[in-house]
Amino acid sequence: LEPALFSQVPSLSPSCAPSMAGTCAGRPATSVLVTLVVVCLLMIGVLITIVLQLGLAILICPLLLCRWGRGCFHHIQSYVWRGVPSFLCVGLNPFWCTSIRWMGERAGPPRGSQGSIIFCNHRSNADACFNGWSLSRGRIEARYVYKSSLKGTPLGVCLRLAGDLDVKFGDKQAIAQMVEEAKDIIRSGYNVVVFPEGTRSPSGILQEFKPGFFRICAELQCPAVPMVMIGTENAWPLSGFKMGQASVKVGFGEPLYADGPGGAERLAASMEKRMTAMARELLSESGDLEAPDDPFLTGQPYPYWEATGELVGLPKEEQVRLLRAGTTHARGQRLL
């Protein structure tokens, strides 16, 4: 399934409306029914995945005896862990619809001896589901970074078998170890997915990127692949647990490269510009803007966003500056 062979991949959800449900014209609509359906599908998907991954682990455990085999072991497990839950949660979900665009002849991670880092914006609790579904549809395997606190949960079993990278936030030694593991994965030809903003954006504004994984790109001279998701904020808003109907657009761009070992900051700036341009193209591709108030287009928060805390009473320009910096809402400790 080469990216150049098609421009759009629809999801398997037949009943989705083509318009972007619950767009920025008003606060995203949520319902108990959608929430129950998604939770049930996700739970079924995770249970099936645990069984499949454990069964596979028994069958292919001899691969763990050599270095090359370990990479192959996690590669197979990652496809299962990413594909099955997202297929049930997104692909078979009648309330969530996804369209995927390959934006350029060389869009997506290039095939080669070295892996890529895929950079994606982060707006919703549902981003992992849509991200995993989009990668599975494009037959792209990648590893993720997750909190080490998940190790003791059933999900931790799946994450470890899939070769995902655990890290304890605030622990410099653990972070350094995770960085070296990420480099090894990329050198071995496998991909890593990161959300460079470091946390979900409550206003929809693209937050300033953390530099860590851009430094890895500069050091290894590996491809940095832009990925944009629009509409996930309607699927699972940050305001609570309830979910809603959504039509999500996903775009993969052509890879970018750092201009030398010291080019991490310039690469981050180029990535931000490319992701913004891709988002605007996705929003306007039909000729008529489907979400004219989207922050990617306006540079302003969602129309329904409400200032809290220190942002209350500040001029709009100052609010936007602080939202871009990502310092005015609860966010994880700086990873890199």
Secondary structure, 3 states (H helix, E strand, C coil): CCHHHCCEEECCCCCCCCCCCCCCCCCCCCEHHHHHHHHHHHHHHHHHHHHHHHHHHHHHHHHHHCHHHHHHHHHHHHHHHHHHHHHHHHHCCCCEEEEEEEECCCCCCCCCCCCCEEEECCCCCCHHHHHHHHHHHCCCCEECEEEHHHHHCHHHHHHHHCCCEEECCCCHHHHHHHHHHHHHHHHCCCEEEECCCCCCCCCCCCCCCCCHHHHHHHHHCCCEEEEEEECHHHHCCCCCCCECCEEEEEEEECCECCCCCCCHHHHHHHHHHHHHHHHHHHHHCCCCCCCCCCHHHHCCCCCCCCCCHHHCCCCHHHHHHHHHHCCCCCCCCCCC
